[in-house]
Amino acid sequence: MRTTLSTKGQVVLPGKIRERLDLRPGDPLEARIEGEHIVLIPQRRYRASAEIVKHPVTGLPVLSAGEGAPALTSREVAEILAELS
């Protein structure tokens, strides 16, 4: 697939590539040079399937991303909640 470099040095990844790799706006990419090639490597964020559970002490509903999940930003919480609706 072909894309073009903008005057600001930006490149748009074709939609089929973004879909296949499940890339979303704001996802970090590592850029490196290998020979005469530019290589972009997605830096995976933890994407757990979240669920709403009752807090064991308060009994109130809370969003759980599972044990060992990193803390989520408010933007990530909003994205997860949007997917649950």
Beta strands, then each sheet from edge to edge (+ up, - down):
strand 1: 29-34
strand 2: 37-42
strand 3: 51-54
strand 4: 61-64
sheet 1: 1+ 2-
sheet 2: 3+ 4-
end
